[in-house]
Amino acid sequence: MIVYSLFIFLFFTLFNVNLFASNVGDAIKKINVTTINTLLIFTSQKGLNSGSYTFTNTPSDVDMKIYHLPFSYTFKSDSNLHYFVVGNVGYSRVGLSETGKAYEEGLIINSNNDIQTYTMGLGGGISYDIYKNLKIAGGLEFIYSRAGVSISNTRGDIADIIDDLFDDNYSENLTYKFFTALKYEQEIAGYKPYSSLEFSLYDTKSTFSLDDVASFESQSKVLSLNIGCESPKLYSYSNENYLTLKAYIEGHLLSGVVKDIAKVSKYGSFGGVIYWYTDDAPWWASRFFVELNRVKGDGIHGYNIGAGFTVDF
């Protein structure tokens, strides 16, 4: 655990003096928790589902690859109050870029020594229709993760990924994600424009300590503004099986530990989503989607090719 935490420290070399406690043990614990907190934001954040990203404001360029599958379900209701469930599974791999500044300056770090993070999240919340097209929502999600350093000669090998998942040296962590959103949705001639203002707060604790889980100290915050529009039916297999397209643009402001470690304070994304709405085949999903977008900001650039579904029971 100590070797893993020190590797993370050397890997990013971005921590402020205030991260260090009065003794080495506390310092290592904070390095571990704050780094995992940062990785989880980019592994579970909306719009960063599955893709490749490069952080460029770090001492060495850092590459992150993410594979993430989100899902959601809203319980049927005849009132203005709606309950919903959200969840996700994800995997990310972070390594120093072989063309980064560290290699140009002769810093010797094996590019196959990567930080891997496995995540699984489940949560829920409540939304309320304030007005005809305006709603407010809020909820809580718990994200369990295992993270550690992988030293291998075969980057991305499936066998290595499975072995690492059960590695005893990998740390276990629990992240609390609090989120709230104000959403406006409208329908005009079949088109569905929307906008939303969303706020998320992430806090990560080590599950090895009950004291850590019980105590609360906010770690990172994300404020997002989203604007987009979904098209009318573009192709219909039947009345209840059809395809639509959505285009959107988003802006995100980061603060807290994630800003200190990743050296990213804001980023934007623009892209599109293909939705396929289903009737009763399969019975467990009301729609599937494929998302493509471009991410660009001061200190980060990349792309996302994501997929997911909306649960239906």
Secondary structure, 3 states (H helix, E strand, C coil): CHHHHHHHHHHHCCCCHHHCCCCHHHHHHHHHHHHHHHHHHHHHCCCCCCEEEEECCCCCCEEEEEEEEEEEEECCCCCCEEEEEEEEEEEEEEEECCCCHHHHCCCCCCCCEEEEEEEEEEEEEEEEECCCCEEEEEEEEEEEEEEEEEECCCCCCHHHHHHHHCCCCCEEEEEEEEEEEEEEECCECCEEEEEEEEEEEEEEEECCCHHHHHCCCCCEEEEEEEEEEECCCCEEEECCEEEEEEEEEEEEEEEEHHHHHHCCCEEEEEEEEEEEECCCCCCCEEEEEEEEEEEEECCEEEEEEEEEEEECC
